[in-house]
Amino acid sequence: MVDVDLSQLPFTLLDDAGRDHVRRGMDLAFFDRDEIILEMGQAGESVFLIHKGEVAELDPTLPAASARIGHYTSGDLFGAISILNGKSRYRFQAEQECLCYVMPKALFIQLCRQYPPFEQFFKQSLSHKARLLTEKRADGGVTMAGFMLAKVRECMREPLLIDASKSIHDAVRQLNDSHADSLLVATQGALGMVTKTDLLNGLVLENCTQETAVEALANMSLVTAAPEQYLFEALILMTRHKVARVVVMEGDKVQGVVELMDVLSFFSSRSYVVSLQVEQANNMEALAAASQRTPELVNALMAQGVKLRFAMDLLAALNGRIMSKAWGFTVPEQYHTQSCLMVMGSEGRGEQILKTDQDNGLILADDCQWPTVADDMATLTETLIQLGYPPCPGNIMVSNPEWVGTVSQWKSNIAKWVNARDGDSLMKLAILLDSHGVAGNPSLLEQVREALFERCSHDELLLSYFARAALRFSTPLTLFGSLKKPQHGIDIKKGGIFPIVHGVRTMALERRIKATSTLDRLDALATDGRLDRRFADDLGEALSLFTELRLRQQLLELDGINQKRTNRVVVQELSSLERDLLREALHIVKDFKQRLSHRYHLEYS
């Protein structure tokens, strides 16, 4: 039996018996430098898993300088497609002395028949393979430990009380106003509870009227827990007593209520409790404490295998709520309907999971009179810094008067930037296009966005200038189509993320698509027919892969001494599947850049 590591995809799609079968059926083979392992057109007879060495994938029909289309190293697998297709499309040749594990064709076909997911792996698109990678990570994700150590106080709601003499009508109104499902009923010397279901049953089944005192329907046998008890104990109490909520008591004093849905939400991602802390924050100190928990939430979401798109949506909403709260603490209420705080760049697109530099601006109604706006915006910038949002190195912030103006002034700026068409002006148009309102009156932003579309969407020359930036950085692939492997890592933002984001942004500008998220823009472009649906999906999966690889590196750096976040990914540290996915994703980026070049005539610019 060959001792081979089968802990990576696609072998994790087999059960223990299947993996044992692989080990018993595999052999070892040695290949000299330049030896042809599998010839183009040859019927596939084996699947090869590289133990040591490197193998080139060659297309002999191409000139020698461009014949090398793929590159495989330790842990990579090849030859399976040759068996499934009946013959090899390309030549596989050892670039140096190679030692490979060899699986016979008969064994491979048997595994494909017994394990359909194993066979499907070799036929799937990038999106399917990326999903498999996410699921694999989730298998080893968050354990019960975080849940077992959580305390009741972390997940409780504020108690809502009603006097026992109040009517059912009063109780229903209070529940609706509070968006709650239950009320604590205060009687002399005792505490009860009434739920929406209790009230409904009282009116329909027990012949109560709207004026009946709520005390008549209150349940006086409450299940209670203490704030410092573990949350899992509260869940046990709910299960044991067949109730959906427990009352949190500290001595004789009511502290809160824990609902079953709160506990389940907490267990699923901890997102609910962070959201709850943000909502309950009534001062800057409480808001800062909640804001500091977002990296913990990111770690939990990623470890649990939550799809990156949903994680980004959740964190964008949470960051927006934090900023909205900060706005409420610093901006006088009389200006809330006369202004709109917008975030731009990656925050505006909802694609920045960890807190990024501030990119924000302020739009004022044309008739707004706000004499202290400069001082208030300087305070807001400092407040956001305290909450963990660093100042923008380019000074694109509300504390900079250039990024504060009336609707008319913003429209004038757009006209000026469109006419200039220089690098700085195009950059400002790009970040404004990504803007998203987080506080104040969003209709002001819509007026500015409409002006942006009106000025730009039909201007072919401007769109050509605008799109050119997507080709600014080279794709980190060699001339032969394999991954570049510098020791310091490849810049995944420049090589992968930016070309997709900016290329899609350009197409969204042309089609007047209001969505700001790149993934939402891709959906809209596919629906519009401007992109093939499968290609749009693959672009979205490529973007998610790049973002996840970068995020994983940044999370590691947060745990280290150096707190400066990088965009570099070291290829040599990736698993075989991750390298395969990265290579495929970068080829999709290369294809997309060629399409952009053709659409916006960039080959002539």
Salt bridges, closest charged atoms under 4 A:
ASP16 OD1 - ARG19 NH2 2.79
ASP20 OD1 - ARG23 NH1 3.52
GLU39 OE1 - ARG91 NE 2.87
GLU54 OE1 - HIS71 NE2 2.77
ASP76 OD1 - ARG579 NH2 3.20
GLU95 OE2 - ARG68 NE 2.79
GLU95 OE1 - HIS71 NE2 3.68
GLU119 OE2 - LYS123 NZ 3.41
GLU135 OE2 - ARG131 NH1 3.04
GLU154 OE1 - ARG293 NH1 3.76
ASP170 OD1 - HIS169 ND1 3.85
ASP181 OD1 - LYS196 NZ 3.97
GLU228 OE1 - LYS151 NZ 3.61
GLU228 OE2 - ARG153 NE 2.86
GLU259 OE1 - ARG245 NE 2.97
ASP262 OD1 - ARG157 NH2 3.06
GLU279 OE2 - ARG321 NE 2.73
GLU296 OE2 - ARG270 NH1 2.75
GLU296 OE2 - ARG293 NH2 2.89
GLU351 OE1 - ARG349 NE 2.78
GLU402 OE2 - LYS428 NZ 2.59
ASP424 OD2 - LYS428 NZ 3.02
ASP434 OD2 - ARG349 NH1 2.94
ASP434 OD2 - ARG505 NH1 2.33
ASP434 OD1 - ARG521 NH1 2.91
GLU446 OE2 - ARG449 NE 3.55
GLU450 OE1 - ARG512 NH2 3.32
GLU450 OE2 - LYS514 NZ 3.64
GLU454 OE1 - ARG512 NH2 3.44
ASP459 OD2 - ARG421 NH2 2.93
GLU460 OE2 - ARG599 NH2 3.20
GLU510 OE2 - ARG530 NH2 3.52
GLU510 OE2 - ARG599 NH2 2.37
ASP520 OD1 - ARG309 NH2 2.47
ASP523 OD2 - ARG309 NH2 3.05
ASP523 OD1 - ARG533 NH1 3.39
ASP528 OD2 - ARG511 NE 2.62
GLU541 OE2 - LYS307 NZ 3.33
GLU548 OE2 - ARG137 NH1 2.11
GLU578 OE2 - ARG137 NH2 2.37
GLU578 OE2 - ARG552 NH1 2.60
ASP580 OD2 - LYS129 NZ 3.88
ASP580 OD1 - ARG583 NH2 3.26
GLU584 OE1 - LYS129 NZ 3.99
ASP591 OD1 - ARG595 NE 3.35
